[in-house]
Every structure is written in C-alpha cells, then in structure tokens.
Amino acid sequence: MRHVAGIETHEAGESIGNKLLGESVLRNVVPFLGIVASAVTNWRLARRLGDTLRRYFRYRRALHDALAQDESLLVAHRVSLVQGFWLIFSADGKVTHEEAAILGRYLDKTQGAEKDELQARFAEEPEVWLARLDQIPAPQRAPFLHSLCVAATLDKVVSREEEELLREAAKALGLPFDLHKVEKMIEGFQKTGVLSPDAHVVAAATGGRPTAPAAERLS
C-alpha cells in the first residue's frame, strides 16, 4: 500500500485540490451541493485505489508463483530479469500504477551496487538487454522466458510490442516462443485471477522445483 500511495500522491493531490476548489464554489452558490460533491469524490478515489490494490496483489501473486520455479535464476540473474519486466511493462508506452508498484518493490529488494546497476539499466535500449541474455545458462533459460511471459500477460492482454519483445527474447535465449501458451495464461487470469496449474510445466521440464522462500525475496 505504501508503494501504491507513493505512486498515487501527485494524482491524488490534484484530485484533492480540485475537490477543495469545487466545494468552495459550490458552498458559495448552493451550500448543500458541497456535501454531495465531497461524497462522490471520496467514493471515486476509494474505488480507484481499491482497483489498483487488487490488480497489484494479483500481479504480485502471479510473479511470485512464476519466480518460485528456479532459485538460482533469482540469485544469479535478478537484474536482467527485473530489467526484462521493466521493458515488458513499458513496451506499449505506458506503465500502469500497479506495474510501477511491482517494479518499486523489486527495487526495494535489491541493495547497494546491484540496485545502482538495476536503476542504470532501466535507461538501456532493449537491444542491449537482449544481447546480454546469452549469459544465462541453458538450464535457467526456460524459467527466465516463462517469467517474462507471465509479466506480459498480467493485464490479460499482450500488445504487439510486448509480443515482439518476447519473440526477440526467446530468440536470444535459443528457445521457441509459444504464443498458445501465452494465450492460455491469459485465459487462466480471466477465469480465476491466478496462473493455472498447467502454466508451471516448465519446472518439470527444466528440473526446477518450487522454492517459495527464494521467490519471496524477489517478489
């Protein structure tokens, strides 16, 4: 909630300012209308905050489930993975409140030089990130791509820019890109709000196993 509140601060401040101005005008014209305006504004802000929090926790749960696949992936390639999330989230030109809150949480999970490196990489072009993916060992490439696909499907739609980035990432990792699997993830989110069990087959295929404590350190 602290992350979301920080993201919402500027916009909420504008809304409060508009509310106070509106109430002042209404109070001078028709006194009782100020009460109505205040109630409507409060309801709208509360509803928006509630919707943002609901999406944020759904995103967090989905990425936690995906990242629990491979502990070594989190330890050794945290920066590249979070940079990939940033590129996915910003591919369509707009980062939502809940996506920004997720990225903010990941930044909080990094410390020192690693945090400075991650922040610096947010300014890199996608091509630089793609060229660096060949450093990821073969056993960890499938879970890495899987986590990127989950990040792209969180909002229940994959834009053309996100799909293109996923295809390029798969190519850089030497893996096939399965659009059908991505679509199945979206179906699962639409039906239940969480990843369906068959979305985790990557763990069996790569020898990984759920490591919830490790996933919690990142997600």
Rosetta constraint file for C-alpha pairs under 8 A:
AtomPair CA 1 CA 5 HARMONIC 5.95 0.50
AtomPair CA 1 CA 53 HARMONIC 7.22 0.50
AtomPair CA 2 CA 6 HARMONIC 6.15 0.50
AtomPair CA 3 CA 7 HARMONIC 6.32 0.50
AtomPair CA 3 CA 101 HARMONIC 5.41 0.50
AtomPair CA 3 CA 104 HARMONIC 6.85 0.50
AtomPair CA 3 CA 105 HARMONIC 7.43 0.50
AtomPair CA 4 CA 8 HARMONIC 6.05 0.50
AtomPair CA 4 CA 52 HARMONIC 7.77 0.50
AtomPair CA 4 CA 53 HARMONIC 7.39 0.50
AtomPair CA 4 CA 97 HARMONIC 6.93 0.50
AtomPair CA 4 CA 98 HARMONIC 7.16 0.50
AtomPair CA 4 CA 101 HARMONIC 5.78 0.50
AtomPair CA 5 CA 9 HARMONIC 5.95 0.50
AtomPair CA 7 CA 97 HARMONIC 6.55 0.50
AtomPair CA 7 CA 100 HARMONIC 7.57 0.50
AtomPair CA 7 CA 101 HARMONIC 7.28 0.50
AtomPair CA 8 CA 12 HARMONIC 5.68 0.50
AtomPair CA 8 CA 97 HARMONIC 7.60 0.50
AtomPair CA 9 CA 13 HARMONIC 5.91 0.50
AtomPair CA 10 CA 14 HARMONIC 6.39 0.50
AtomPair CA 11 CA 15 HARMONIC 6.29 0.50
AtomPair CA 12 CA 16 HARMONIC 6.10 0.50
AtomPair CA 12 CA 45 HARMONIC 7.87 0.50
AtomPair CA 13 CA 17 HARMONIC 6.13 0.50
AtomPair CA 14 CA 18 HARMONIC 6.14 0.50
AtomPair CA 15 CA 19 HARMONIC 5.99 0.50
AtomPair CA 16 CA 20 HARMONIC 6.14 0.50
AtomPair CA 17 CA 21 HARMONIC 6.20 0.50
AtomPair CA 18 CA 22 HARMONIC 5.95 0.50
AtomPair CA 19 CA 23 HARMONIC 6.01 0.50
AtomPair CA 19 CA 37 HARMONIC 7.64 0.50
AtomPair CA 19 CA 38 HARMONIC 6.94 0.50
AtomPair CA 19 CA 41 HARMONIC 7.04 0.50
AtomPair CA 20 CA 24 HARMONIC 6.07 0.50
AtomPair CA 21 CA 25 HARMONIC 6.35 0.50
AtomPair CA 22 CA 26 HARMONIC 6.07 0.50
AtomPair CA 22 CA 34 HARMONIC 7.67 0.50
AtomPair CA 22 CA 37 HARMONIC 7.73 0.50
AtomPair CA 23 CA 27 HARMONIC 5.76 0.50
AtomPair CA 23 CA 33 HARMONIC 7.91 0.50
AtomPair CA 23 CA 34 HARMONIC 4.81 0.50
AtomPair CA 23 CA 35 HARMONIC 7.90 0.50
AtomPair CA 23 CA 37 HARMONIC 6.85 0.50
AtomPair CA 23 CA 38 HARMONIC 7.18 0.50
AtomPair CA 24 CA 28 HARMONIC 6.40 0.50
AtomPair CA 24 CA 34 HARMONIC 7.57 0.50
AtomPair CA 25 CA 29 HARMONIC 6.36 0.50
AtomPair CA 26 CA 30 HARMONIC 5.51 0.50
AtomPair CA 26 CA 31 HARMONIC 6.28 0.50
AtomPair CA 26 CA 33 HARMONIC 6.00 0.50
AtomPair CA 26 CA 34 HARMONIC 5.45 0.50
AtomPair CA 27 CA 31 HARMONIC 4.12 0.50
AtomPair CA 27 CA 32 HARMONIC 6.99 0.50
AtomPair CA 27 CA 33 HARMONIC 6.85 0.50
AtomPair CA 27 CA 34 HARMONIC 5.49 0.50
AtomPair CA 30 CA 34 HARMONIC 7.69 0.50
AtomPair CA 32 CA 36 HARMONIC 7.19 0.50
AtomPair CA 33 CA 37 HARMONIC 6.27 0.50
AtomPair CA 34 CA 38 HARMONIC 6.12 0.50
AtomPair CA 35 CA 39 HARMONIC 6.30 0.50
AtomPair CA 36 CA 40 HARMONIC 6.28 0.50
AtomPair CA 37 CA 41 HARMONIC 6.17 0.50
AtomPair CA 38 CA 42 HARMONIC 6.14 0.50
AtomPair CA 39 CA 43 HARMONIC 6.16 0.50
AtomPair CA 40 CA 44 HARMONIC 6.21 0.50
AtomPair CA 41 CA 45 HARMONIC 6.20 0.50
AtomPair CA 42 CA 46 HARMONIC 6.04 0.50
AtomPair CA 43 CA 47 HARMONIC 6.00 0.50
AtomPair CA 44 CA 48 HARMONIC 6.17 0.50
AtomPair CA 45 CA 49 HARMONIC 6.12 0.50
AtomPair CA 46 CA 50 HARMONIC 6.05 0.50
AtomPair CA 47 CA 51 HARMONIC 6.16 0.50
AtomPair CA 48 CA 52 HARMONIC 6.15 0.50
AtomPair CA 49 CA 53 HARMONIC 6.15 0.50
AtomPair CA 50 CA 54 HARMONIC 6.11 0.50
AtomPair CA 51 CA 55 HARMONIC 6.28 0.50
AtomPair CA 52 CA 56 HARMONIC 6.03 0.50
AtomPair CA 52 CA 97 HARMONIC 6.91 0.50
AtomPair CA 52 CA 98 HARMONIC 6.03 0.50
AtomPair CA 53 CA 57 HARMONIC 6.17 0.50
AtomPair CA 53 CA 98 HARMONIC 7.29 0.50
AtomPair CA 54 CA 58 HARMONIC 6.26 0.50
AtomPair CA 55 CA 59 HARMONIC 6.06 0.50
AtomPair CA 55 CA 98 HARMONIC 6.47 0.50
AtomPair CA 56 CA 60 HARMONIC 6.11 0.50
AtomPair CA 56 CA 98 HARMONIC 4.77 0.50
AtomPair CA 56 CA 99 HARMONIC 7.32 0.50
AtomPair CA 56 CA 101 HARMONIC 7.24 0.50
AtomPair CA 56 CA 102 HARMONIC 7.11 0.50
AtomPair CA 57 CA 61 HARMONIC 6.07 0.50
AtomPair CA 58 CA 62 HARMONIC 6.24 0.50
AtomPair CA 58 CA 193 HARMONIC 6.74 0.50
AtomPair CA 58 CA 194 HARMONIC 7.10 0.50
AtomPair CA 59 CA 63 HARMONIC 6.24 0.50
AtomPair CA 59 CA 98 HARMONIC 7.83 0.50
AtomPair CA 59 CA 102 HARMONIC 7.74 0.50
AtomPair CA 59 CA 154 HARMONIC 6.02 0.50
AtomPair CA 60 CA 64 HARMONIC 6.01 0.50
AtomPair CA 60 CA 102 HARMONIC 6.91 0.50
AtomPair CA 60 CA 219 HARMONIC 6.46 0.50
AtomPair CA 61 CA 65 HARMONIC 6.21 0.50
AtomPair CA 61 CA 194 HARMONIC 7.41 0.50
AtomPair CA 62 CA 66 HARMONIC 6.28 0.50
AtomPair CA 62 CA 150 HARMONIC 7.24 0.50
AtomPair CA 62 CA 154 HARMONIC 7.70 0.50
AtomPair CA 62 CA 194 HARMONIC 6.00 0.50
AtomPair CA 62 CA 195 HARMONIC 6.20 0.50
AtomPair CA 63 CA 67 HARMONIC 5.91 0.50
AtomPair CA 63 CA 147 HARMONIC 7.00 0.50
AtomPair CA 63 CA 150 HARMONIC 6.81 0.50
AtomPair CA 63 CA 151 HARMONIC 6.95 0.50
AtomPair CA 63 CA 219 HARMONIC 6.66 0.50
AtomPair CA 64 CA 68 HARMONIC 6.08 0.50
AtomPair CA 64 CA 212 HARMONIC 7.76 0.50
AtomPair CA 64 CA 215 HARMONIC 5.68 0.50
AtomPair CA 64 CA 216 HARMONIC 6.63 0.50
AtomPair CA 64 CA 218 HARMONIC 7.99 0.50
AtomPair CA 64 CA 219 HARMONIC 5.34 0.50
AtomPair CA 65 CA 69 HARMONIC 7.38 0.50
AtomPair CA 65 CA 195 HARMONIC 7.74 0.50
AtomPair CA 65 CA 212 HARMONIC 7.94 0.50
AtomPair CA 65 CA 215 HARMONIC 7.67 0.50
AtomPair CA 66 CA 143 HARMONIC 7.90 0.50
AtomPair CA 66 CA 146 HARMONIC 7.28 0.50
AtomPair CA 66 CA 147 HARMONIC 5.59 0.50
AtomPair CA 66 CA 150 HARMONIC 7.13 0.50
AtomPair CA 66 CA 200 HARMONIC 7.39 0.50
AtomPair CA 67 CA 71 HARMONIC 7.76 0.50
AtomPair CA 67 CA 74 HARMONIC 7.30 0.50
AtomPair CA 67 CA 143 HARMONIC 7.79 0.50
AtomPair CA 67 CA 147 HARMONIC 6.47 0.50
AtomPair CA 67 CA 215 HARMONIC 5.35 0.50
AtomPair CA 67 CA 219 HARMONIC 7.70 0.50
AtomPair CA 68 CA 209 HARMONIC 7.53 0.50
AtomPair CA 68 CA 210 HARMONIC 4.84 0.50
AtomPair CA 68 CA 211 HARMONIC 4.88 0.50
AtomPair CA 68 CA 212 HARMONIC 5.23 0.50
AtomPair CA 68 CA 214 HARMONIC 6.82 0.50
AtomPair CA 68 CA 215 HARMONIC 4.75 0.50
AtomPair CA 69 CA 143 HARMONIC 6.67 0.50
AtomPair CA 69 CA 200 HARMONIC 7.84 0.50
AtomPair CA 69 CA 202 HARMONIC 7.85 0.50
AtomPair CA 69 CA 203 HARMONIC 5.67 0.50
AtomPair CA 69 CA 208 HARMONIC 5.70 0.50
AtomPair CA 69 CA 209 HARMONIC 5.49 0.50
AtomPair CA 69 CA 210 HARMONIC 4.84 0.50
AtomPair CA 69 CA 211 HARMONIC 6.52 0.50
AtomPair CA 70 CA 74 HARMONIC 7.02 0.50
AtomPair CA 70 CA 140 HARMONIC 7.43 0.50
AtomPair CA 70 CA 143 HARMONIC 6.84 0.50
AtomPair CA 70 CA 203 HARMONIC 7.65 0.50
AtomPair CA 70 CA 208 HARMONIC 5.34 0.50
AtomPair CA 70 CA 209 HARMONIC 6.36 0.50
AtomPair CA 70 CA 210 HARMONIC 6.81 0.50
AtomPair CA 70 CA 211 HARMONIC 6.81 0.50
AtomPair CA 71 CA 75 HARMONIC 6.53 0.50
AtomPair CA 71 CA 211 HARMONIC 6.06 0.50
AtomPair CA 71 CA 214 HARMONIC 5.70 0.50
AtomPair CA 71 CA 215 HARMONIC 7.07 0.50
AtomPair CA 72 CA 76 HARMONIC 5.93 0.50
AtomPair CA 72 CA 77 HARMONIC 7.99 0.50
AtomPair CA 72 CA 140 HARMONIC 7.92 0.50
AtomPair CA 73 CA 77 HARMONIC 5.52 0.50
AtomPair CA 73 CA 78 HARMONIC 7.05 0.50
AtomPair CA 73 CA 140 HARMONIC 6.16 0.50
AtomPair CA 73 CA 143 HARMONIC 7.77 0.50
AtomPair CA 73 CA 144 HARMONIC 7.23 0.50
AtomPair CA 74 CA 78 HARMONIC 5.04 0.50
AtomPair CA 74 CA 214 HARMONIC 7.22 0.50
AtomPair CA 74 CA 215 HARMONIC 7.27 0.50
AtomPair CA 74 CA 218 HARMONIC 7.08 0.50
AtomPair CA 77 CA 81 HARMONIC 6.13 0.50
AtomPair CA 77 CA 136 HARMONIC 7.53 0.50
AtomPair CA 78 CA 82 HARMONIC 6.12 0.50
AtomPair CA 78 CA 218 HARMONIC 7.89 0.50
AtomPair CA 79 CA 83 HARMONIC 6.00 0.50
AtomPair CA 79 CA 114 HARMONIC 7.31 0.50
AtomPair CA 79 CA 117 HARMONIC 7.60 0.50
AtomPair CA 79 CA 118 HARMONIC 5.56 0.50
AtomPair CA 80 CA 84 HARMONIC 6.11 0.50
AtomPair CA 80 CA 129 HARMONIC 7.33 0.50
AtomPair CA 80 CA 133 HARMONIC 7.81 0.50
AtomPair CA 81 CA 85 HARMONIC 6.43 0.50
AtomPair CA 81 CA 144 HARMONIC 7.12 0.50
AtomPair CA 81 CA 148 HARMONIC 7.74 0.50
AtomPair CA 82 CA 86 HARMONIC 6.32 0.50
AtomPair CA 82 CA 103 HARMONIC 7.52 0.50
AtomPair CA 82 CA 106 HARMONIC 7.25 0.50
AtomPair CA 82 CA 118 HARMONIC 7.79 0.50
AtomPair CA 83 CA 87 HARMONIC 6.30 0.50
AtomPair CA 83 CA 118 HARMONIC 6.91 0.50
AtomPair CA 83 CA 121 HARMONIC 6.71 0.50
AtomPair CA 83 CA 122 HARMONIC 6.32 0.50
AtomPair CA 83 CA 129 HARMONIC 7.79 0.50
AtomPair CA 84 CA 88 HARMONIC 6.14 0.50
AtomPair CA 84 CA 129 HARMONIC 7.67 0.50
AtomPair CA 84 CA 148 HARMONIC 6.77 0.50
AtomPair CA 85 CA 89 HARMONIC 6.02 0.50
AtomPair CA 85 CA 103 HARMONIC 7.86 0.50
AtomPair CA 85 CA 148 HARMONIC 6.48 0.50
AtomPair CA 85 CA 151 HARMONIC 6.30 0.50
AtomPair CA 86 CA 90 HARMONIC 6.05 0.50
AtomPair CA 86 CA 103 HARMONIC 7.14 0.50
AtomPair CA 86 CA 122 HARMONIC 7.05 0.50
AtomPair CA 87 CA 91 HARMONIC 5.70 0.50
AtomPair CA 87 CA 126 HARMONIC 6.99 0.50
AtomPair CA 88 CA 148 HARMONIC 7.51 0.50
AtomPair CA 88 CA 151 HARMONIC 7.00 0.50
AtomPair CA 88 CA 152 HARMONIC 6.03 0.50
AtomPair CA 88 CA 162 HARMONIC 5.86 0.50
AtomPair CA 88 CA 165 HARMONIC 7.34 0.50
AtomPair CA 89 CA 94 HARMONIC 7.43 0.50
AtomPair CA 89 CA 95 HARMONIC 5.74 0.50
AtomPair CA 89 CA 96 HARMONIC 7.99 0.50
AtomPair CA 89 CA 99 HARMONIC 6.63 0.50
AtomPair CA 89 CA 151 HARMONIC 7.61 0.50
AtomPair CA 89 CA 152 HARMONIC 7.13 0.50
AtomPair CA 90 CA 94 HARMONIC 5.53 0.50
AtomPair CA 90 CA 95 HARMONIC 5.36 0.50
AtomPair CA 91 CA 161 HARMONIC 5.65 0.50
AtomPair CA 91 CA 162 HARMONIC 5.75 0.50
AtomPair CA 91 CA 165 HARMONIC 7.89 0.50
AtomPair CA 92 CA 159 HARMONIC 6.82 0.50
AtomPair CA 92 CA 161 HARMONIC 6.00 0.50
AtomPair CA 92 CA 162 HARMONIC 7.04 0.50
AtomPair CA 95 CA 99 HARMONIC 6.07 0.50
AtomPair CA 95 CA 100 HARMONIC 6.32 0.50
AtomPair CA 96 CA 100 HARMONIC 6.17 0.50
AtomPair CA 97 CA 101 HARMONIC 6.16 0.50
AtomPair CA 98 CA 102 HARMONIC 6.22 0.50
AtomPair CA 99 CA 103 HARMONIC 6.32 0.50
AtomPair CA 100 CA 104 HARMONIC 6.04 0.50
AtomPair CA 101 CA 105 HARMONIC 6.21 0.50
AtomPair CA 102 CA 106 HARMONIC 6.45 0.50
AtomPair CA 103 CA 107 HARMONIC 6.29 0.50
AtomPair CA 104 CA 108 HARMONIC 6.34 0.50
AtomPair CA 105 CA 109 HARMONIC 6.42 0.50
AtomPair CA 105 CA 219 HARMONIC 7.42 0.50
AtomPair CA 106 CA 110 HARMONIC 6.67 0.50
AtomPair CA 106 CA 218 HARMONIC 6.15 0.50
AtomPair CA 106 CA 219 HARMONIC 6.63 0.50
AtomPair CA 107 CA 111 HARMONIC 7.92 0.50
AtomPair CA 107 CA 115 HARMONIC 6.49 0.50
AtomPair CA 107 CA 118 HARMONIC 7.86 0.50
AtomPair CA 109 CA 217 HARMONIC 6.78 0.50
AtomPair CA 109 CA 218 HARMONIC 6.05 0.50
AtomPair CA 110 CA 114 HARMONIC 6.23 0.50
AtomPair CA 110 CA 115 HARMONIC 5.08 0.50
AtomPair CA 111 CA 115 HARMONIC 5.02 0.50
AtomPair CA 111 CA 116 HARMONIC 7.99 0.50
AtomPair CA 112 CA 116 HARMONIC 6.52 0.50
AtomPair CA 113 CA 117 HARMONIC 6.09 0.50
AtomPair CA 114 CA 118 HARMONIC 6.17 0.50
AtomPair CA 115 CA 119 HARMONIC 6.23 0.50
AtomPair CA 116 CA 120 HARMONIC 6.19 0.50
AtomPair CA 117 CA 121 HARMONIC 6.18 0.50
AtomPair CA 118 CA 122 HARMONIC 6.57 0.50
AtomPair CA 119 CA 123 HARMONIC 7.62 0.50
AtomPair CA 120 CA 124 HARMONIC 7.45 0.50
AtomPair CA 124 CA 128 HARMONIC 6.51 0.50
AtomPair CA 124 CA 129 HARMONIC 7.30 0.50
AtomPair CA 125 CA 129 HARMONIC 6.98 0.50
AtomPair CA 126 CA 130 HARMONIC 6.14 0.50
AtomPair CA 127 CA 131 HARMONIC 6.14 0.50
AtomPair CA 128 CA 132 HARMONIC 6.50 0.50
AtomPair CA 129 CA 133 HARMONIC 6.69 0.50
AtomPair CA 130 CA 134 HARMONIC 7.99 0.50
AtomPair CA 130 CA 168 HARMONIC 7.38 0.50
AtomPair CA 130 CA 169 HARMONIC 6.12 0.50
AtomPair CA 130 CA 172 HARMONIC 6.22 0.50
AtomPair CA 131 CA 172 HARMONIC 7.08 0.50
AtomPair CA 133 CA 169 HARMONIC 7.67 0.50
AtomPair CA 133 CA 172 HARMONIC 6.25 0.50
AtomPair CA 133 CA 173 HARMONIC 6.23 0.50
AtomPair CA 134 CA 172 HARMONIC 6.49 0.50
AtomPair CA 134 CA 173 HARMONIC 6.11 0.50
AtomPair CA 136 CA 140 HARMONIC 6.64 0.50
AtomPair CA 136 CA 141 HARMONIC 6.35 0.50
AtomPair CA 136 CA 173 HARMONIC 7.85 0.50
AtomPair CA 137 CA 141 HARMONIC 6.53 0.50
AtomPair CA 138 CA 142 HARMONIC 7.89 0.50
AtomPair CA 139 CA 206 HARMONIC 6.12 0.50
AtomPair CA 140 CA 144 HARMONIC 6.20 0.50
AtomPair CA 140 CA 206 HARMONIC 7.60 0.50
AtomPair CA 141 CA 145 HARMONIC 6.20 0.50
AtomPair CA 141 CA 173 HARMONIC 6.26 0.50
AtomPair CA 141 CA 175 HARMONIC 7.91 0.50
AtomPair CA 142 CA 146 HARMONIC 6.02 0.50
AtomPair CA 142 CA 175 HARMONIC 7.45 0.50
AtomPair CA 142 CA 202 HARMONIC 6.75 0.50
AtomPair CA 142 CA 206 HARMONIC 7.23 0.50
AtomPair CA 143 CA 147 HARMONIC 6.14 0.50
AtomPair CA 143 CA 202 HARMONIC 6.44 0.50
AtomPair CA 143 CA 203 HARMONIC 7.41 0.50
AtomPair CA 143 CA 206 HARMONIC 7.83 0.50
AtomPair CA 144 CA 148 HARMONIC 6.51 0.50
AtomPair CA 145 CA 149 HARMONIC 6.26 0.50
AtomPair CA 145 CA 166 HARMONIC 7.84 0.50
AtomPair CA 145 CA 169 HARMONIC 7.33 0.50
AtomPair CA 145 CA 170 HARMONIC 6.63 0.50
AtomPair CA 146 CA 150 HARMONIC 6.33 0.50
AtomPair CA 146 CA 202 HARMONIC 7.51 0.50
AtomPair CA 147 CA 151 HARMONIC 6.31 0.50
AtomPair CA 148 CA 152 HARMONIC 6.33 0.50
AtomPair CA 148 CA 166 HARMONIC 7.33 0.50
AtomPair CA 149 CA 153 HARMONIC 6.36 0.50
AtomPair CA 149 CA 166 HARMONIC 7.05 0.50
AtomPair CA 149 CA 182 HARMONIC 6.46 0.50
AtomPair CA 150 CA 154 HARMONIC 6.30 0.50
AtomPair CA 150 CA 182 HARMONIC 7.74 0.50
AtomPair CA 150 CA 185 HARMONIC 7.34 0.50
AtomPair CA 152 CA 157 HARMONIC 7.67 0.50
AtomPair CA 152 CA 158 HARMONIC 6.03 0.50
AtomPair CA 152 CA 162 HARMONIC 6.56 0.50
AtomPair CA 153 CA 157 HARMONIC 5.75 0.50
AtomPair CA 153 CA 158 HARMONIC 5.90 0.50
AtomPair CA 153 CA 182 HARMONIC 7.03 0.50
AtomPair CA 153 CA 185 HARMONIC 6.79 0.50
AtomPair CA 153 CA 186 HARMONIC 5.75 0.50
AtomPair CA 154 CA 186 HARMONIC 7.51 0.50
AtomPair CA 154 CA 189 HARMONIC 7.47 0.50
AtomPair CA 156 CA 186 HARMONIC 5.06 0.50
AtomPair CA 156 CA 187 HARMONIC 7.81 0.50
AtomPair CA 156 CA 189 HARMONIC 6.61 0.50
AtomPair CA 156 CA 190 HARMONIC 6.81 0.50
AtomPair CA 157 CA 186 HARMONIC 6.89 0.50
AtomPair CA 158 CA 162 HARMONIC 5.95 0.50
AtomPair CA 158 CA 163 HARMONIC 6.27 0.50
AtomPair CA 159 CA 163 HARMONIC 6.18 0.50
AtomPair CA 160 CA 164 HARMONIC 6.14 0.50
AtomPair CA 161 CA 165 HARMONIC 6.25 0.50
AtomPair CA 162 CA 166 HARMONIC 6.18 0.50
AtomPair CA 163 CA 167 HARMONIC 6.17 0.50
AtomPair CA 164 CA 168 HARMONIC 6.24 0.50
AtomPair CA 165 CA 169 HARMONIC 6.10 0.50
AtomPair CA 166 CA 170 HARMONIC 6.09 0.50
AtomPair CA 166 CA 177 HARMONIC 7.42 0.50
AtomPair CA 167 CA 171 HARMONIC 6.18 0.50
AtomPair CA 167 CA 177 HARMONIC 5.84 0.50
AtomPair CA 168 CA 172 HARMONIC 6.16 0.50
AtomPair CA 169 CA 173 HARMONIC 6.16 0.50
AtomPair CA 170 CA 174 HARMONIC 6.06 0.50
AtomPair CA 170 CA 175 HARMONIC 4.98 0.50
AtomPair CA 170 CA 176 HARMONIC 6.00 0.50
AtomPair CA 170 CA 177 HARMONIC 5.76 0.50
AtomPair CA 171 CA 175 HARMONIC 5.91 0.50
AtomPair CA 171 CA 176 HARMONIC 7.01 0.50
AtomPair CA 171 CA 177 HARMONIC 7.87 0.50
AtomPair CA 178 CA 182 HARMONIC 6.71 0.50
AtomPair CA 179 CA 183 HARMONIC 6.26 0.50
AtomPair CA 180 CA 184 HARMONIC 6.23 0.50
AtomPair CA 181 CA 185 HARMONIC 6.35 0.50
AtomPair CA 181 CA 199 HARMONIC 7.67 0.50
AtomPair CA 182 CA 186 HARMONIC 6.53 0.50
AtomPair CA 183 CA 187 HARMONIC 6.34 0.50
AtomPair CA 184 CA 188 HARMONIC 6.28 0.50
AtomPair CA 184 CA 199 HARMONIC 7.92 0.50
AtomPair CA 185 CA 189 HARMONIC 6.37 0.50
AtomPair CA 185 CA 195 HARMONIC 6.34 0.50
AtomPair CA 185 CA 196 HARMONIC 7.04 0.50
AtomPair CA 185 CA 199 HARMONIC 6.67 0.50
AtomPair CA 186 CA 190 HARMONIC 6.17 0.50
AtomPair CA 187 CA 191 HARMONIC 6.19 0.50
AtomPair CA 188 CA 192 HARMONIC 5.91 0.50
AtomPair CA 188 CA 193 HARMONIC 6.64 0.50
AtomPair CA 188 CA 194 HARMONIC 6.42 0.50
AtomPair CA 188 CA 195 HARMONIC 5.73 0.50
AtomPair CA 188 CA 196 HARMONIC 5.40 0.50
AtomPair CA 189 CA 193 HARMONIC 4.06 0.50
AtomPair CA 189 CA 194 HARMONIC 5.23 0.50
AtomPair CA 189 CA 195 HARMONIC 6.23 0.50
AtomPair CA 189 CA 196 HARMONIC 7.87 0.50
AtomPair CA 195 CA 199 HARMONIC 6.30 0.50
AtomPair CA 196 CA 200 HARMONIC 7.79 0.50
AtomPair CA 197 CA 201 HARMONIC 7.88 0.50
AtomPair CA 200 CA 204 HARMONIC 7.94 0.50
AtomPair CA 201 CA 205 HARMONIC 6.44 0.50
AtomPair CA 202 CA 206 HARMONIC 6.08 0.50
AtomPair CA 202 CA 208 HARMONIC 7.85 0.50
AtomPair CA 203 CA 207 HARMONIC 5.86 0.50
AtomPair CA 203 CA 208 HARMONIC 4.58 0.50
AtomPair CA 203 CA 209 HARMONIC 5.84 0.50
AtomPair CA 203 CA 210 HARMONIC 7.70 0.50
AtomPair CA 204 CA 208 HARMONIC 6.33 0.50
AtomPair CA 204 CA 209 HARMONIC 7.50 0.50
AtomPair CA 211 CA 215 HARMONIC 6.35 0.50
AtomPair CA 212 CA 216 HARMONIC 6.05 0.50
AtomPair CA 213 CA 217 HARMONIC 6.53 0.50
AtomPair CA 214 CA 218 HARMONIC 7.04 0.50
AtomPair CA 215 CA 219 HARMONIC 5.86 0.50
